[in-house]
């Protein structure tokens, strides 16, 4: 949280300076003025969203590795080992990003730290609500006794089931992701159609130049407006796609970047 606060403050100051410069020196250049305002707002949002997306991605990666870890731990406990012995036995296995936390947990147990304290630190270190919930159940079971094998097997089944449901949800929501992209490209086609066919027919002089009320050439302003609309639509459409497909708005940043870049490229090429 402190990192996000620091980046928010620094980024906010930079964006404020850019907007101030825009108002002081570029206010009369309407095309550039509006573009810089939009880009400054996006510049403020993107770094924070990327940090949150990285945190979400890291947590998901740890949760994906937690299911195999629990399955191996169940089999080891079932063979008659205590929990510290079982963790020591599986600590050499490869669990991806979770391996670092498991090795640290094993080291703490070898140093003589009580299992409850070490396992609680392990779960908090992952910053995963799912892992923390399962860990709290394991800690309570270890503290008050009971059939650890049955409890571990139940927790392992829960972790596997959650992972299965997550994959099913991802598969189901992929169709909505495709729909989101299709809607954006339909919007892009409409914008290009307006710029190429409708706008020139609204107001033309004998020489074919689009003119305003005072005889001002308006073609550049129309293009700037359409370009800004594509940037705005691409940014927010990507956030919506991320929310639908990954359950987090921050997960839509990559979709936003793809839509904005592709949209601007297609629009620029079509305007040549």
N, C-alpha and C positions, 0 to 999 in steps of 0.2 A: 504493500500500500504506500509506503514512504517513497518508493521509486516512482510510482504512478503520480503521486502528488508533486514530486520534484520536476518530473518531465512535463506535467500539466502547467506548472508555474512558468518554467523556462519557455516552453512552447507558446504559452499564452502571451508572454512578453514579446517574443519574436513576431508572432502574428499581429499583435497590436501595433507594433512598429511598422510592419508592412502595410497595414490598413491605413495608418496615419500618413505614411508616405504617399499612398494611393490617393487619399483625400486632398493632400496638399499640392501634389504636382501632376496628378494624372486625371483629375476630376473632369477636365474638359475633353479628354480622349475617351469617349463613351464606351467604345468597343473594348479597349484595354482595361478601363476602370472596372467594369462589371466582371470581367474575367478574373482579375486579380482578387476581387472580393470573394468570389466563389472558391478560387484555389486556396486562398488564405484560410477560409473556413474548413475546407477539406484537410489542409495541412495541420490544422489544430486537432481535428478528430482522428486522423489516421494513425499517428504514433501511439496514442493511448489505446486505440482499438487493437493495434498490432500486439501491444504488450499483453492485453487481456486475452487476445486470441492465442498467443503463445502459451499463456498460463492454462487456458482451456485445453489446448492440444497436449501439453505436457501431462496434465491430470488424466486425460483420456488414455494416453499412452501407458501411464502407470496402472490405471485400472484394467487395461487390456492384459497386462503382464501379471496382475494380481491373481487372476483365475488359475493359471498354470501353477503359480506358487502355492496357492491353497491346496490344489489337488496333490502336489508332491508332498506338502506338509502333512496332509491327511494320511497318505500311504506310509510316511515315515513314523508318525505317531502310532498308527495301527500296528507297526512292527514291535512296539513296546518301548520306544524311546520317550524320554521326557521332552517337553517343549523346547528348552534350550538345546538339548542334544539334537532334536529334529531340525531346528533352525541351522545349527552348525553343519548338519549333514547336507542340507539343500543349498547352503550359501554359495557353494562352488558352481551351482547350475547357472545357466544363462537365462536371465529373465529381462533382458533388455534394459530399459531405463530404470527398472525397479531393482536391479542387481546392486546398484550403489547403496540403496537404502537397506537392503537385506544384509550386505556385508557390514555396514555400520551397526546394524542391530546385533549381528553376531559378535562384533568386536566389543560392544558394550556389555553383552552377556558374559563374555570371557573376562572382562575387567571386573566382574562381580556386581554389576548393577542389577538390581532386582528385575525380574521378567516384566512385571506390570509397568514399571517406570520406563524400561527400555522399549517395550512394545508400544506404549503410549506415545513416546517420542518418535518412534518409527512412523506411526500412523499420522501424527501431526506434521511430520516432515514432508509427507507426500502431498499435503493440502487437499486431499480428496475426501469428500464427505462420505462416499461409499466405503472407502477403506477405513475411515475413522469409526463408522458405525459398526462394521464387522469386527474391528479391533477391540472396541469397547465390550462387545459380547464375549470375545475370546478372553479378555482380561478378567471380566467378572467370573467366567466359568473356571478359569485357572485359580482365581482367588478363593472361591467358595467350594471348589471341588465339583464333582459330577463326571459324567462320562464324556471325556474330552474327545474321544474318537467320533461319537455321534454328533457332538456339537460342531466339530471341525468339518465333518462331512456335510452337515446341514449348511454351514457357512459357505463351503465350497460349492455346493449345489446352487445356493443363492447367487454367488458371484458369477457362475457359469450361465445361469438363467438370465441375469441382468445383461450380460454380454450378448447373449442370443437375441434378447428383445431389442437391444441397441442396434444390432446388425439388421434385424428385420425392419426396424424403423428407418434406418438409413436407406435400405433397399426400396421401401415404400415411398419415402420422400424424394427419391431420385427423380421420379416423374414430375414432382412439383418444381424441382430445380430446372429441368428441361423446359417446363412450361414458363418459368420465369425468364429464361433466356429467349424463348420464342416471343414472348410479349415485348421484351425490350427491342428485339430486331424488327418486330412489326411497327413499333413506335418509331424506330430509326427510318424505316422505309417511308412512313407517313411524313416525317420531317423532311427527308430528301425530296419527296414528291412535292411538298409545299414550296421548298426552296427552288426547285427546278421548273415547276409548271404553274403553280397557283399564284405565287407572289409576283412574277413578271407580268402576269395578265391584269393585276389590280390597278397599277398606275404606270403607264408608259408614255414617254414623249415620242415624237416622230423618229428620234434616233434610237429608241429602244431602251433608254436608261430609266430606271425606277426613280421617281422624283418625289420629294416631300412637298408640303404646302408652300415652302419658300424656295422651291426649285433645288433643294439639296438632294444629292445622291444618297438614297436610302439603302442601296443594295448591301453595303458593308455592314450597316446596323442590323439588317435582317439576318445576315450570316452569323454575326456575333450572337444575336439572340438565340438562333437555332443551336449554335455550338454550345452555348451555356445551358440550354435545355437538355442537350444530350449528356453533358457532364453531370448535371443534377439528377437526371433520370437514371443514368448508369450507376451513380453512387448509391442512391437510395434503393434502387432495384436490387443491387448486390447485397445490401444489408438485409433486405427482406428474404432473399434467397438463402442467405446464411442462417437466418433465424429459423426458416422452415426446414432446411436440410440438416443443420448441426445443432439446433436448439439454442444458439447463441448469436446475438447480433454481431459480436466481434468476429465470428466465423465468416461473415459476409464480406470482410475487407478484400480478400483475394478475388471474390466475384466482382466487387465494385471496381477494382483496378482493371480486371479483364474487360468488363463492359465499357468502362470509360475509354480505355486505350483503343479497343477495337472500334467503338462507336466513332471516336474522333478520326481515326484513320479512314474508315469507310466514308464518313461525311466529307473529309478533306479530298479524298480521291474522286468522289462523285462531283465535287465542286470545281475540279480542274477543267 
